Amino acid sequence: MKRIQISKEAFQDLEDGFHFYELQKSGLADYFSASLQADIERQKNSAGIHSIAYRDYNHVVSNVFPFGIFYTDESYIVIVWTIVDMRRDPEWIREHLSR
């Protein structure tokens, strides 16, 4: 089983998503956080099976929310670099990944 490392940018993405969903409906943000955390945890066992989306980033879409988790798969560690709302313009996503 691999370890998970989450970048500070990905933490910020989660926080931004949390605030967005909290404005939509009370309690929805907690469900968002729990769902995304579970999606990330699953990468301990399934990292690397997902297609390369851009450069070296693998990509998996959340089971519940329209968010993509972009990560790299190293020997013993999965690094989550960013978590993006997939409803955004694809060009914006590529620019975000380039940073």
N, C-alpha and C positions, 0 to 999 in steps of 0.2 A: 504494500500500500504506500502511496506517495504522500508527501507532505504538501500542504497548500500554503502558498505565500500570496498575500493580497497587497497590491501596491497602494500607496496613499491616494493615487488618482482613482483607483477602483473603489476605495472606501468613500471618497467624495462622491462618486457616481451613485453609490448606494444611498448615501445621505440625501442627495438631490432627489432621487426617486422616492425615498421615504417622505420627504416634504411635499412632493407633488401629490402622492396618493393620500396623504393626510388631509390635504385641502379638498380632495374629491369626496371623501366620506370618512367619518370618524372610525378608526379601527382598521381601515384598509391598509394603512401604512405598516402596521404590525404584521399583517398577512403577507404583504409584499416582502418585508425583511425576512420573515421565516421561509418563504418560498425560495427567494434568491439564495439564502444561506444553504438550504437543502440542495439546490442546484449546484452550488459551488462545491459542497462536500462530496457530491457524487463523482466529482472529477478525481478524487483520490483513487478510484477504481477504474474510471472510464476515460481518463485523459489520453489524448492521442488518437482516439478513434474517430474524432470529428475532422471534417475537412479543413484544409488551410483556407482561410477566408481572405487574408491579405498579408503579404510578406511572409513572416514566420508565425503569424497568429492563427491558432486553431480557434474555432468558433462553435459555440453551442447556444441554442435558444432556450430560455427558461421554459419550464413545463406549464407555467400559469400566466406569466406576464410577458408582454412583447419586448423583452430585453435580451440582448445577446451578451454572452460572456466571452470575452476574447482573452486567450491565455497562450502561454508557451509551455511545452512539455519537456522538461529536462529529465535527466536520469532518475533522480529520486525526489524531484520537486515539481509541482505545477505552480506557475506564477500567473496569477490573474492580473492582467494589466489594465483592463477597463471593462465597464459594464454599461452598455449603450442601449437606449431606447431605439429599437429597430424601425420605428415609424419615422425616424429622421431621414433626411436626404442622404442617399448613399455617399455623395461627395463629402458631406460633413463628417460622416463616419470615417472615411478614409483619411481626412485631414486630422481628425481626432486621434486616430491610430498612429499617424505619422509623428505626433508630438511625443 
